[in-house]
Amino acid sequence: MELSGAQILVDSLKREGVEYIFGVNGGAAMPIFDALYDENEVKLIPMRHEQGASHAADGYARATGKVGVALATSGPGATNLVTGIATAYMDSIPMVAITGQVFTDFIGSDAFQECDVIGVTRPICKHSYLIKDCEEVADVVAEAFHIASTGKQGPVIIDIAKDAQKNETLFQYPETVDIRSYKPQMHGDPAQIAKAATLIKEAKKPMLYAGGGVVLAEASEELRELTLKTQIPITVTLMGLGAFPETHPLAMEMPGMHGSCCANYAFTDADLIIAIGARFDDRVTGDLSKFAPNAKKIHIDIDASCIGKNVQVDVPIVGDAKNVLTELNKLVDTADIDPWRDQIQEWKQKYPFEYEQKGNKVMPQYVIEKIYEHYSDAIVVADVGQHQMWAAQYFKFTEPRKWLNSGGLGTMGFSLPAAIGAQLGCPDDTVVNINGDGSYIMTIQELVPAITMKLPLKIFIINNMYLGMVRQWQELFHNKRYSAVDYHDNPDFALLAQAFGATGLRVEHPEDVEPALLKAKGINDGPVVIDFIVDEEENVFPMVPAGKGLGDVIRGLS
Amino acid sequence: MDKEERHIFSVMVENRFGVLARVVSLFSGRGFNIDSLNVAETHDKSVSQITLVTHGNAQIIEQIYQHLNRLIDVIEVTDLSAGTHVEREIVLIKVATDDAQKRTEILQTAEVFRGRVIDMKPASIVLEVTGDEGKLEAAINIFSTYGILELARTGKIAMMRGATN
């Protein structure tokens, strides 16, 4: 029997095991939405804005490791997806974004709601397809899922013309995908791995530096084995938090701009850095000319173009982190580095993350500490800004895929829709959304589908009435000229939550923090929003100012 | 490390719409340079060859190589400058010839460069010269003394010497 291109698309998604599609309907995608209307296997989740759809697909992918799927119409629908696609691209999140396109005959004519989506998304996706013929649909979907989920993962765009959605043909799904021009290198070169093992053996001050790639490669177990076997101190980046338990004595916590002094001093002093699925990002390295001046570098990455991009590497190993670590673990032993370990412990004890209680203010760090106390097993979805850094610092992650945030692109507005995706993907987990007052209002409309679906999201707003991270920079580097960061005119988020139909609470005193968190625990028939009114001008420390070396870390203002 | 080098990349790509745009936007997006570019089908209709001349220090050249390889539609990237290779480019030069004597001189000069006359009008000649970069530069230099009215180059094409896969 012949099926429409739209039906073939939906059937193909089923073959890929897709559970949810996050979308917003519109003219050029109507046949696809129509095919989803009485579909039970692939559930359509209507979002309120296409950006929300792409972040929700992304959050689903981050929490589950499976490919997230977003769907939008042509033109503005597609351009609204763009921020979410770029977010996923920067953090290598497997996603397939489907956009409707105008009729083939209209393409290029500046038709109503026409946009060259392939052109717009070219630099922010792993690959993209324009389908003009319904015959191509099944093959393209199979290829798109294969590309999105293998090698260095990332978003793939499928732009499908409306006539290709409507025209009919036979459905035949390819059993296998073989793309001659796409063969990711999954196994590391044994000679290079042996070289790495030798460097590890010879090092006196080695450190492990693990990033989001470890989480993406499901290599946390292997990373733990390497760390425990060698007893080498480890720092895990913002993107990798949970890949190694932050509570372990060898954990130096997060490195970089707002990372631990211990990790940053260790970089500066180390004689060997073993980077695994981390990319020497500028927020980690600070001034490159001062970064790890004495260290040899081993860099394990699935993406050859990532190696040598920012720093010179002595032993490059291209391959999947899980495979490479499995091989490396066979060659290593306990490192004989007691003085170095003692040094690390000294830094750790001397420079923990700390803050001062100001009067009777609710300190943002205190709120995070209490969230950690009561929700230590939760999936935490953070937004971008000061609250994100405090959450990364004060919440101690011990498992991968429990900490979701937009680390690469730093997209404000990411977290609420991403939390929706995470909750749907992991229905048995508690999902905590730690948000800021600036970021929350950027995608606040997604509270609606969360309420409709009765998702028990815990939405905790760290509200300092400012675009806090920018305000911090203005305080430190722009003579306190608070240009366009004053958010005192925001609405009362607790009342607003109630107006949406969720539970909304407001906390203004330290003694009310815990009772509110406990109350939120008991509300599971829908989202609960707690607006924590915190100290307005608290800063994130430690801080390595932009352009400075990691050794120049500012521990605090006093 | 910082020494700039000229490199010729041969990039075999799927002969599909949009592939060239992906290659070119990679260069513009990451701030790499394209000095010349040539694209055409190969003997296998499903494959196109892009010959691309670029320059940069060793680290940039390595990045260009890796990023080209990362594109899904790229089948194979070869840095031809890394081995012995042959390269050719065609230039069409329209030279002003206002009198017979000048025309004779131009034709003689063309012969030195094994250039061919492909069009002749009372006031101009179109010459075709084929060669590597040095030869073409020399030819262009000489003909510019007669007055070049128009000039078009194909961009380089190149391949490795000897049998390859």
Interface residues (C-beta under 8 A of the other chain):
Chain A: I118 G119 R122 P123 K126 H127 L130 I147 K152 I179 R180 S181 Y182 D303 A304 S305 I307 G308 K309 Q312
Chain B: V13 E14 F17 G18 A21 R22 S25 G29 Q59 E62 Q63 Q66 H67 N69 R70 I72 D73 V74 I75
